[in-house]
Amino acid sequence: MVAIRLRRGGAKKKPFYRIVAVDSRKKRDGAVLEILGYYDPKTEPATIKVDLDKYNKWVERGAQVSEAVKNLVKKAG
C-alpha cells in the first residue's frame, strides 16, 4: 500500500520535511516513489509547497494520507 507522509531532512535542530509518496512498509527516510512537495517549519511563516496535481493523482490511486500531511495540504490551499 502507498502512503503519503513526511520525510525528514536537514541538520540537527533544523528540520526540513519533504512530502512524499512511499510504500507504507518502508522506513520514514527510506526510498520514495515520488516527491510531492516540501515543508519548512523554521521559516516565519512556515513554508509549505505541494504539487496538488501529483498529490491528487496518488489519492485517486488509493494512497493513504497521514494526518500531518492532511493538515499541511489544508493550510497550503
VEXKE-107946 format. One record per atom (N, C-alpha, C, CB): x, y, z; atom name; residue in three letters. Coordinates in steps of 0.02 Angstrom, whole numbers, plus 50000, padded with zeros to 5 digits. Glycine has a CB too. Layout:
+-------+-------+-------+------+------+
:    c1 :    c2 :    c3 : site : code :
+-------+-------+-------+------+------+
:     X :     Y :     Z :   CA :  ALA :
...
+-------+-------+-------+------+------+
This chain:
+-------+-------+-------+------+------+
:    c1 :    c2 :    c3 : site : code :
+-------+-------+-------+------+------+
: 50042 : 49941 : 50000 :    N :  MET :
: 50000 : 50000 : 50000 :   CA :  MET :
: 50045 : 50062 : 50000 :    C :  MET :
: 49952 : 50000 : 50061 :   CB :  MET :
: 50023 : 50113 : 49966 :    N :  VAL :
: 50060 : 50176 : 49961 :   CA :  VAL :
: 50034 : 50225 : 50014 :    C :  VAL :
: 50053 : 50207 : 49890 :   CB :  VAL :
: 50081 : 50260 : 50046 :    N :  ALA :
: 50064 : 50310 : 50096 :   CA :  ALA :
: 50094 : 50377 : 50074 :    C :  ALA :
: 50090 : 50290 : 50166 :   CB :  ALA :
: 50059 : 50431 : 50091 :    N :  ILE :
: 50086 : 50498 : 50080 :   CA :  ILE :
: 50102 : 50524 : 50150 :    C :  ILE :
: 50034 : 50545 : 50042 :   CB :  ILE :
: 50166 : 50538 : 50161 :    N :  ARG :
: 50188 : 50559 : 50227 :   CA :  ARG :
: 50249 : 50604 : 50222 :    C :  ARG :
: 50203 : 50498 : 50271 :   CB :  ARG :
: 50274 : 50626 : 50280 :    N :  LEU :
: 50331 : 50671 : 50282 :   CA :  LEU :
: 50396 : 50631 : 50287 :    C :  LEU :
: 50325 : 50719 : 50341 :   CB :  LEU :
: 50448 : 50656 : 50254 :    N :  ARG :
: 50515 : 50627 : 50257 :   CA :  ARG :
: 50561 : 50681 : 50284 :    C :  ARG :
: 50540 : 50599 : 50187 :   CB :  ARG :
: 50595 : 50668 : 50339 :    N :  ARG :
: 50635 : 50719 : 50372 :   CA :  ARG :
: 50703 : 50727 : 50338 :    C :  ARG :
: 50645 : 50703 : 50446 :   CB :  ARG :
: 50725 : 50788 : 50335 :    N :  GLY :
: 50792 : 50805 : 50310 :   CA :  GLY :
: 50818 : 50863 : 50351 :    C :  GLY :
: 50791 : 50822 : 50235 :   CB :  GLY :
: 50874 : 50890 : 50332 :    N :  GLY :
: 50902 : 50947 : 50368 :   CA :  GLY :
: 50949 : 50925 : 50423 :    C :  GLY :
: 50846 : 50989 : 50397 :   CB :  GLY :
: 50980 : 50974 : 50454 :    N :  ALA :
: 51029 : 50962 : 50506 :   CA :  ALA :
: 50995 : 50953 : 50574 :    C :  ALA :
: 51080 : 51019 : 50509 :   CB :  ALA :
: 51036 : 50936 : 50622 :    N :  LYS :
: 51012 : 50928 : 50691 :   CA :  LYS :
: 50982 : 50995 : 50715 :    C :  LYS :
: 51070 : 50905 : 50738 :   CB :  LYS :
: 50923 : 50992 : 50742 :    N :  LYS :
: 50886 : 51050 : 50768 :   CA :  LYS :
: 50865 : 51099 : 50713 :    C :  LYS :
: 50928 : 51087 : 50819 :   CB :  LYS :
: 50872 : 51079 : 50649 :    N :  LYS :
: 50849 : 51121 : 50593 :   CA :  LYS :
: 50812 : 51076 : 50543 :    C :  LYS :
: 50910 : 51157 : 50558 :   CB :  LYS :
: 50752 : 51054 : 50562 :    N :  PRO :
: 50716 : 51006 : 50520 :   CA :  PRO :
: 50690 : 51037 : 50455 :    C :  PRO :
: 50659 : 50976 : 50558 :   CB :  PRO :
: 50685 : 50995 : 50406 :    N :  PHE :
: 50657 : 51012 : 50341 :   CA :  PHE :
: 50622 : 50948 : 50317 :    C :  PHE :
: 50712 : 51037 : 50289 :   CB :  PHE :
: 50562 : 50954 : 50293 :    N :  TYR :
: 50523 : 50894 : 50275 :   CA :  TYR :
: 50504 : 50895 : 50202 :    C :  TYR :
: 50461 : 50888 : 50319 :   CB :  TYR :
: 50505 : 50837 : 50170 :    N :  ARG :
: 50479 : 50828 : 50103 :   CA :  ARG :
: 50414 : 50788 : 50109 :    C :  ARG :
: 50531 : 50792 : 50056 :   CB :  ARG :
: 50365 : 50807 : 50070 :    N :  ILE :
: 50302 : 50769 : 50067 :   CA :  ILE :
: 50311 : 50719 : 50012 :    C :  ILE :
: 50239 : 50817 : 50055 :   CB :  ILE :
: 50307 : 50654 : 50029 :    N :  VAL :
: 50324 : 50601 : 49981 :   CA :  VAL :
: 50270 : 50547 : 49978 :    C :  VAL :
: 50390 : 50570 : 49999 :   CB :  VAL :
: 50268 : 50514 : 49921 :    N :  ALA :
: 50229 : 50453 : 49913 :   CA :  ALA :
: 50278 : 50395 : 49921 :    C :  ALA :
: 50191 : 50450 : 49843 :   CB :  ALA :
: 50263 : 50349 : 49966 :    N :  VAL :
: 50310 : 50295 : 49983 :   CA :  VAL :
: 50272 : 50231 : 49998 :    C :  VAL :
: 50354 : 50316 : 50043 :   CB :  VAL :
: 50304 : 50175 : 49987 :    N :  ASP :
: 50275 : 50111 : 50007 :   CA :  ASP :
: 50269 : 50112 : 50083 :    C :  ASP :
: 50318 : 50050 : 49982 :   CB :  ASP :
: 50212 : 50096 : 50110 :    N :  SER :
: 50200 : 50102 : 50182 :   CA :  SER :
: 50244 : 50057 : 50224 :    C :  SER :
: 50127 : 50088 : 50197 :   CB :  SER :
: 50275 : 50007 : 50194 :    N :  ARG :
: 50319 : 49961 : 50231 :   CA :  ARG :
: 50390 : 49988 : 50238 :    C :  ARG :
: 50321 : 49894 : 50198 :   CB :  ARG :
: 50407 : 50042 : 50203 :    N :  LYS :
: 50474 : 50071 : 50205 :   CA :  LYS :
: 50483 : 50113 : 50268 :    C :  LYS :
: 50487 : 50113 : 50143 :   CB :  LYS :
: 50546 : 50125 : 50286 :    N :  LYS :
: 50562 : 50167 : 50343 :   CA :  LYS :
: 50543 : 50240 : 50328 :    C :  LYS :
: 50636 : 50162 : 50361 :   CB :  LYS :
: 50542 : 50281 : 50380 :    N :  ARG :
: 50523 : 50351 : 50373 :   CA :  ARG :
: 50565 : 50386 : 50320 :    C :  ARG :
: 50529 : 50387 : 50440 :   CB :  ARG :
: 50630 : 50374 : 50320 :    N :  ASP :
: 50675 : 50407 : 50273 :   CA :  ASP :
: 50700 : 50359 : 50219 :    C :  ASP :
: 50734 : 50437 : 50310 :   CB :  ASP :
: 50661 : 50307 : 50205 :    N :  GLY :
: 50680 : 50258 : 50154 :   CA :  GLY :
: 50665 : 50283 : 50083 :    C :  GLY :
: 50644 : 50193 : 50165 :   CB :  GLY :
: 50671 : 50236 : 50036 :    N :  ALA :
: 50662 : 50252 : 49965 :   CA :  ALA :
: 50590 : 50276 : 49952 :    C :  ALA :
: 50677 : 50191 : 49921 :   CB :  ALA :
: 50584 : 50326 : 49909 :    N :  VAL :
: 50518 : 50355 : 49894 :   CA :  VAL :
: 50498 : 50340 : 49822 :    C :  VAL :
: 50519 : 50431 : 49905 :   CB :  VAL :
: 50433 : 50341 : 49809 :    N :  LEU :
: 50407 : 50333 : 49742 :   CA :  LEU :
: 50406 : 50400 : 49705 :    C :  LEU :
: 50337 : 50303 : 49744 :   CB :  LEU :
: 50386 : 50454 : 49741 :    N :  GLU :
: 50383 : 50520 : 49710 :   CA :  GLU :
: 50382 : 50574 : 49764 :    C :  GLU :
: 50320 : 50526 : 49664 :   CB :  GLU :
: 50417 : 50629 : 49750 :    N :  ILE :
: 50416 : 50687 : 49795 :   CA :  ILE :
: 50359 : 50733 : 49773 :    C :  ILE :
: 50485 : 50725 : 49794 :   CB :  ILE :
: 50316 : 50749 : 49821 :    N :  LEU :
: 50256 : 50788 : 49806 :   CA :  LEU :
: 50262 : 50861 : 49827 :    C :  LEU :
: 50196 : 50757 : 49838 :   CB :  LEU :
: 50309 : 50877 : 49871 :    N :  GLY :
: 50316 : 50945 : 49895 :   CA :  GLY :
: 50363 : 50948 : 49953 :    C :  GLY :
: 50248 : 50974 : 49914 :   CB :  GLY :
: 50363 : 51005 : 49989 :    N :  TYR :
: 50405 : 51012 : 50048 :   CA :  TYR :
: 50372 : 51057 : 50100 :    C :  TYR :
: 50474 : 51040 : 50028 :   CB :  TYR :
: 50401 : 51053 : 50161 :    N :  TYR :
: 50376 : 51092 : 50218 :   CA :  TYR :
: 50436 : 51113 : 50259 :    C :  TYR :
: 50324 : 51051 : 50261 :   CB :  TYR :
: 50443 : 51178 : 50270 :    N :  ASP :
: 50498 : 51205 : 50310 :   CA :  ASP :
: 50468 : 51242 : 50370 :    C :  ASP :
: 50543 : 51252 : 50268 :   CB :  ASP :
: 50468 : 51210 : 50429 :    N :  PRO :
: 50437 : 51241 : 50487 :   CA :  PRO :
: 50478 : 51296 : 50519 :    C :  PRO :
: 50423 : 51188 : 50539 :   CB :  PRO :
: 50542 : 51303 : 50500 :    N :  LYS :
: 50586 : 51352 : 50532 :   CA :  LYS :
: 50580 : 51422 : 50504 :    C :  LYS :
: 50657 : 51329 : 50525 :   CB :  LYS :
: 50549 : 51430 : 50446 :    N :  THR :
: 50540 : 51497 : 50419 :   CA :  THR :
: 50480 : 51531 : 50452 :    C :  THR :
: 50531 : 51496 : 50342 :   CB :  THR :
: 50476 : 51595 : 50446 :    N :  GLU :
: 50420 : 51631 : 50477 :   CA :  GLU :
: 50383 : 51670 : 50424 :    C :  GLU :
: 50445 : 51679 : 50533 :   CB :  GLU :
: 50324 : 51655 : 50403 :    N :  PRO :
: 50285 : 51596 : 50423 :   CA :  PRO :
: 50312 : 51532 : 50390 :    C :  PRO :
: 50211 : 51605 : 50404 :   CB :  PRO :
: 50290 : 51475 : 50413 :    N :  ALA :
: 50314 : 51411 : 50387 :   CA :  ALA :
: 50301 : 51406 : 50312 :    C :  ALA :
: 50280 : 51353 : 50425 :   CB :  ALA :
: 50349 : 51379 : 50275 :    N :  THR :
: 50344 : 51371 : 50203 :   CA :  THR :
: 50314 : 51304 : 50186 :    C :  THR :
: 50413 : 51380 : 50169 :   CB :  THR :
: 50260 : 51303 : 50148 :    N :  ILE :
: 50228 : 51241 : 50127 :   CA :  ILE :
: 50217 : 51245 : 50052 :    C :  ILE :
: 50160 : 51229 : 50165 :   CB :  ILE :
: 50244 : 51196 : 50015 :    N :  LYS :
: 50232 : 51193 : 49943 :   CA :  LYS :
: 50213 : 51122 : 49925 :    C :  LYS :
: 50296 : 51216 : 49903 :   CB :  LYS :
: 50155 : 51114 : 49894 :    N :  VAL :
: 50129 : 51048 : 49874 :   CA :  VAL :
: 50108 : 51051 : 49801 :    C :  VAL :
: 50070 : 51026 : 49920 :   CB :  VAL :
: 50130 : 51002 : 49762 :    N :  ASP :
: 50107 : 50995 : 49693 :   CA :  ASP :
: 50040 : 50958 : 49696 :    C :  ASP :
: 50160 : 50957 : 49647 :   CB :  ASP :
: 49985 : 50995 : 49693 :    N :  LEU :
: 49919 : 50966 : 49703 :   CA :  LEU :
: 49900 : 50917 : 49648 :    C :  LEU :
: 49867 : 51021 : 49707 :   CB :  LEU :
: 49926 : 50926 : 49587 :    N :  ASP :
: 49912 : 50877 : 49534 :   CA :  ASP :
: 49939 : 50808 : 49552 :    C :  ASP :
: 49942 : 50901 : 49467 :   CB :  ASP :
: 50003 : 50807 : 49574 :    N :  LYS :
: 50033 : 50743 : 49594 :   CA :  LYS :
: 49998 : 50714 : 49655 :    C :  LYS :
: 50109 : 50752 : 49608 :   CB :  LYS :
: 49983 : 50758 : 49704 :    N :  TYR :
: 49950 : 50737 : 49765 :   CA :  TYR :
: 49883 : 50704 : 49749 :    C :  TYR :
: 49940 : 50797 : 49813 :   CB :  TYR :
: 49842 : 50738 : 49709 :    N :  ASN :
: 49776 : 50711 : 49691 :   CA :  ASN :
: 49781 : 50646 : 49651 :    C :  ASN :
: 49737 : 50762 : 49652 :   CB :  ASN :
: 49832 : 50640 : 49609 :    N :  LYS :
: 49843 : 50579 : 49571 :   CA :  LYS :
: 49853 : 50519 : 49617 :    C :  LYS :
: 49903 : 50587 : 49523 :   CB :  LYS :
: 49895 : 50529 : 49669 :    N :  TRP :
: 49908 : 50474 : 49716 :   CA :  TRP :
: 49847 : 50459 : 49759 :    C :  TRP :
: 49967 : 50491 : 49760 :   CB :  TRP :
: 49810 : 50510 : 49779 :    N :  VAL :
: 49750 : 50498 : 49820 :   CA :  VAL :
: 49698 : 50460 : 49780 :    C :  VAL :
: 49720 : 50566 : 49845 :   CB :  VAL :
: 49690 : 50477 : 49716 :    N :  GLU :
: 49643 : 50441 : 49673 :   CA :  GLU :
: 49663 : 50367 : 49664 :    C :  GLU :
: 49639 : 50474 : 49604 :   CB :  GLU :
: 49728 : 50354 : 49666 :    N :  ARG :
: 49752 : 50285 : 49660 :   CA :  ARG :
: 49745 : 50246 : 49725 :    C :  ARG :
: 49825 : 50285 : 49639 :   CB :  ARG :
: 49724 : 50279 : 49779 :    N :  GLY :
: 49710 : 50245 : 49842 :   CA :  GLY :
: 49764 : 50252 : 49895 :    C :  GLY :
: 49701 : 50173 : 49829 :   CB :  GLY :
: 49808 : 50301 : 49888 :    N :  ALA :
: 49860 : 50312 : 49938 :   CA :  ALA :
: 49830 : 50336 : 50003 :    C :  ALA :
: 49913 : 50363 : 49912 :   CB :  ALA :
: 49857 : 50313 : 50058 :    N :  GLN :
: 49835 : 50334 : 50125 :   CA :  GLN :
: 49874 : 50396 : 50145 :    C :  GLN :
: 49843 : 50277 : 50178 :   CB :  GLN :
: 49840 : 50448 : 50166 :    N :  VAL :
: 49872 : 50512 : 50183 :   CA :  VAL :
: 49877 : 50517 : 50259 :    C :  VAL :
: 49833 : 50572 : 50154 :   CB :  VAL :
: 49937 : 50535 : 50284 :    N :  SER :
: 49947 : 50543 : 50356 :   CA :  SER :
: 49910 : 50606 : 50380 :    C :  SER :
: 50022 : 50547 : 50374 :   CB :  SER :
: 49896 : 50609 : 50444 :    N :  GLU :
: 49861 : 50667 : 50473 :   CA :  GLU :
: 49901 : 50731 : 50465 :    C :  GLU :
: 49846 : 50654 : 50547 :   CB :  GLU :
: 49967 : 50726 : 50475 :    N :  ALA :
: 50010 : 50785 : 50469 :   CA :  ALA :
: 50007 : 50814 : 50398 :    C :  ALA :
: 50083 : 50768 : 50487 :   CB :  ALA :
: 50009 : 50770 : 50348 :    N :  VAL :
: 50007 : 50793 : 50279 :   CA :  VAL :
: 49938 : 50822 : 50262 :    C :  VAL :
: 50024 : 50735 : 50231 :   CB :  VAL :
: 49884 : 50791 : 50287 :    N :  LYS :
: 49817 : 50819 : 50276 :   CA :  LYS :
: 49813 : 50890 : 50300 :    C :  LYS :
: 49764 : 50776 : 50310 :   CB :  LYS :
: 49839 : 50902 : 50360 :    N :  ASN :
: 49837 : 50970 : 50390 :   CA :  ASN :
: 49879 : 51019 : 50349 :    C :  ASN :
: 49862 : 50968 : 50462 :   CB :  ASN :
: 49937 : 50997 : 50325 :    N :  LEU :
: 49979 : 51041 : 50285 :   CA :  LEU :
: 49947 : 51058 : 50218 :    C :  LEU :
: 50047 : 51009 : 50273 :   CB :  LEU :
: 49914 : 51010 : 50187 :    N :  VAL :
: 49881 : 51022 : 50122 :   CA :  VAL :
: 49823 : 51071 : 50131 :    C :  VAL :
: 49856 : 50955 : 50091 :   CB :  VAL :
: 49787 : 51066 : 50187 :    N :  LYS :
: 49733 : 51114 : 50202 :   CA :  LYS :
: 49761 : 51185 : 50207 :    C :  LYS :
: 49696 : 51094 : 50267 :   CB :  LYS :
: 49818 : 51192 : 50243 :    N :  LYS :
: 49849 : 51258 : 50252 :   CA :  LYS :
: 49874 : 51285 : 50186 :    C :  LYS :
: 49906 : 51255 : 50302 :   CB :  LYS :
: 49900 : 51241 : 50143 :    N :  ALA :
: 49929 : 51263 : 50079 :   CA :  ALA :
: 49874 : 51283 : 50030 :    C :  ALA :
: 49971 : 51207 : 50048 :   CB :  ALA :
: 49815 : 51256 : 50040 :    N :  GLY :
: 49759 : 51276 : 49996 :   CA :  GLY :
: 49745 : 51224 : 49947 :    C :  GLY :
: 49772 : 51339 : 49961 :   CB :  GLY :
+-------+-------+-------+------+------+
